[in-house]
Amino acid sequence: MSPVEGLLHFRGVGGLPTAGGRRVRRGLLFRSDTPQFLSPAGARHLIDELGIRTVLDLRLPHELEREGRGPIGTLPHRHRHLPFQVGELVGDSSVGVMDPDDPMVSTYLNYVDASPEAVTGVVAERAAADGPTLVHCSVGRDRTGVAVAVVLEALGVPREEVVAEYAADPAGARAGMERLRTMATYGEAVAAFPPAAYETDPESMRRFLAVLDDRYGGVTGMLAAHGVGPDVVGRLRDRLLERT
């Protein structure tokens, strides 16, 4: 169960080792599903207790407009909108049409292909941010999972640790998927999702990252190809890794 009232798929991302022998600092990077269902107390917990100072919102523009930000929107913090494109939509919903042969990996690759400025922008924004940051989409697994994996790969976290972090809360992801049915921008269109969309299969993230290896030589190559170079990655590491 999420420790924050109103969130179904929330956790901190910290304590993971890196190839250089350092660890990701705790309390600086968090991930979640949409904050629109936060209780006022849950929103206050994020800002007052966890110290969230930046929120990176990966939802589509119409999701942000129609679903809103919940009570966290009235509290002091930086909100940065980095919409991850999901491809062709089912009707006017937020459900993207998925490749039936490989729905998850193709969807994840589409984020990079269709909205590289948003995917790389997560690294740039986190490198520039002071204090704890929350990254979220609607369910907090696919767009958020790719964003967090890119950050962790850029930090030098070993691949299997990155994959394990992605797959850490399948129950929370399934609960978030079910809650989509209650949302204006999803509703009954959720029925178009294939069964794979309800699972948090580590192999999906493993294969997605392997494609980035093949195409770009890894995440840092992908970042550099889209204008986020070693200087930004260095600042990210300075921000998020334990001091030596």
Stockholm file with secondary structure:
# STOCKHOLM 1.0

chainA/1-244         MSPVEGLLHFRGVGGLPTAGGRRVRRGLLFRSDTPQFLSPAGARHLIDELGIRTVLDLRLPHELEREGRGPIGTLPHRHRHLPFQVGELVGDSSVGVMDPDDPMVSTYLNYVDASPEAVTGVVAERAAADGPTLVHCSVGRDRTGVAVAVVLEALGVPREEVVAEYAADPAGARAGMERLRTMATYGEAVAAFPPAAYETDPESMRRFLAVLDDRYGGVTGMLAAHGVGPDVVGRLRDRLLERT
#=GR chainA/1-244 SS CCSSTTCSSCEECCCCBCTTSCBBCTTSEEEESCGGGCCHHHHHIIIIISCCCEEEECSCHHHHHHHCCGGGGGSSSEEEECCCCCSSBSTTSSCBCCCTTSHHHHHHHHHHHHCHHHHHHHHHHHHHCCSCEEEECSSSSSHHHHHHHHHHHHHTCCHHHHHHHHTSCHHHHHHHHHHGGGSTTTGGGGGGSCGGGGCCCHHHHHHHHHHHHHHHSSHHHHHHHTTCCHHHHHHHHHHHBCCC
#=GC SS_cons         CCSSTTCSSCEECCCCBCTTSCBBCTTSEEEESCGGGCCHHHHHIIIIISCCCEEEECSCHHHHHHHCCGGGGGSSSEEEECCCCCSSBSTTSSCBCCCTTSHHHHHHHHHHHHCHHHHHHHHHHHHHCCSCEEEECSSSSSHHHHHHHHHHHHHTCCHHHHHHHHTSCHHHHHHHHHHGGGSTTTGGGGGGSCGGGGCCCHHHHHHHHHHHHHHHSSHHHHHHHTTCCHHHHHHHHHHHBCCC
//
